[in-house]
Amino acid sequence: MSMVSAFARVQAMESMTAVAVSTYRHRRLSDRPLVVIPLTMAGEAGAPLAAMVGTSKRDATLLVVEQPRNRDQRFAFAAALGELVMNYIDSFRQDRQGEGAKSWYSDAPQLLVPNTGGIKALADLGRMCRFRSTTGPYAVAEVVPEVGMWLTFLVERAEQAGTCLLLPVTGMLAEHWATGQSTMEDQNLASLMAWISPPPGTSVAQAMADAESPDICPPAGPTTSPQFDNRDLVPAIKSFDAARAAGDPVALAAAQAELRGLIGEQIQPTWRMMWEAISLLRSVPEAPRVASRFGRDRAAFTSFSDYRDTGGLPQRKRDTAIGAARRLDRLEQALADFESDMAFDDPFVLADRRSVGEAFAGTVVDAEPGRVVLSDSNRRVPRPLVTVRTDDPVRLAADTKLVSPHMSDGHKARIVSVLPNSGTMLVTVEITGGMGRARVPKPGSVPPLDQYIAYLPDPGWRPPAEFPASDSTPWTHHSPAPAADTETAETENAAEGWGHDD
């Protein structure tokens, strides 16, 4: 944690109110997001209990699994949820811009869940659904494997920093507001909202106490409260099982209504808080560079949509060694780009990075605007030098490439030297880009004396990392040989377990 972040949390604790730590919202918020609140039973790994889904506060659909251990009911739930999700996704697969290989959909879907636990629940659902067969003795509805593949795509996309196709609302709130609680406690939507926007007439302390009570603010983490399970849910499921075993339609309908009522009471508070949080986030202006990142999301959405339209296969259960290395390389580059974009757009985020020496700002105290050097091709090119005096603890090495939010687009520089000077730092940088094509830098492309300027590292573009072919890796990094019998392999994929079958 940086000095600025720590100070913001201390300030929030002293004032007992959340403190804004960014000027902008660095995530796109769709005009029509699909809110999904998944719920699973405590102690039943991978067994879905319910979900509330909708695109507006007054348009909520509650899906319930009366007996989470029953395979048929689980997949009926997956089919019903799949219909809602796929109808939403397909609504964005209508309007396309451009032609040929450079065309993409003009918009993209956005799924919002309460916290990272909700993403994990959707990841489990996608993994359990995408290999299922739509024919044979254990056939499922056609939408089940389809939604499984789409959920897996969205979850994998959510791992990449700066994307917005699938987001936890707690993460979006925590990016903009600091609270006086731990980052783990910030994963609780009720607790986080208590700091940011307590109910009218309620203090933050009282709202936090209410958030910790499972009776007032039932958890959606996404597991239910064990207290609720033992006191209410287990007896209701037993009543349902007894009514089903007895074949009594009246008792069965009553048991189903009781279960829906109990689960609805558990999930409704989170549903209301989700839309309150969305309204709060809409009040924060969107950062300038969000649009360019959303363009990459649209391209990824279009690419996967075309892949599915051509009958693309489900994603692998696990990456190969080379695939995992490629994924890690993409995630690292995306994280560097996202952090740079946030600091470039947002003075609060830039101050946070300055406090740990990952950026610096100060006044230009010396300049050589007319400096010229010989390039590798023996051409004379302008390479002005400027020296910035800063009080920041600069921890950037020589030759670090830099960009500046205070200069025009295209401005590039690199660090020549970092020297201490009477309690401050003198950072000499060489201007390398953004000066035009003439032998003399265009006006405004070189910071003049006494100008205040900030610099931060430029992640820049880099070519994809090169990795060896799969057959060139050692045997310790090979995946198991594929089964000779394709039908047997498909059967093994479809047999992946999900909770406890009865």
Secondary structure as UniProt FT lines:
FT   HELIX           3..15
FT   STRAND          19..20
FT   STRAND          34..40
FT   TURN            42..43
FT   TURN            45..46
FT   STRAND          48..56
FT   TURN            57..58
FT   STRAND          59..64
FT   TURN            68..69
FT   HELIX           71..90
FT   TURN            91..92
FT   STRAND          96..97
FT   HELIX           100..102
FT   STRAND          104..105
FT   STRAND          111..113
FT   HELIX           116..129
FT   TURN            130..131
FT   TURN            137..138
FT   HELIX           143..158
FT   TURN            161..162
FT   STRAND          166..168
FT   HELIX           169..176
FT   STRAND          177..178
FT   TURN            183..184
FT   HELIX           185..187
FT   HELIX           189..196
FT   TURN            200..201
FT   HELIX           204..211
FT   TURN            214..216
FT   HELIX           226..228
FT   HELIX           229..233
FT   HELIX           234..246
FT   HELIX           249..282
FT   TURN            288..289
FT   HELIX           290..309
FT   TURN            310..311
FT   HELIX           321..345
FT   HELIX           347..355
FT   TURN            356..357
FT   STRAND          360..368
FT   TURN            369..370
FT   STRAND          372..374
FT   TURN            376..377
FT   STRAND          380..382
FT   STRAND          385..390
FT   TURN            398..399
FT   STRAND          401..403
FT   TURN            405..406
FT   TURN            409..410
FT   STRAND          412..421
FT   TURN            422..423
FT   STRAND          424..433
FT   TURN            443..444
FT   TURN            449..450
FT   STRAND          452..457
FT   HELIX           470..472
FT   HELIX           475..477
FT   HELIX           486..494
//
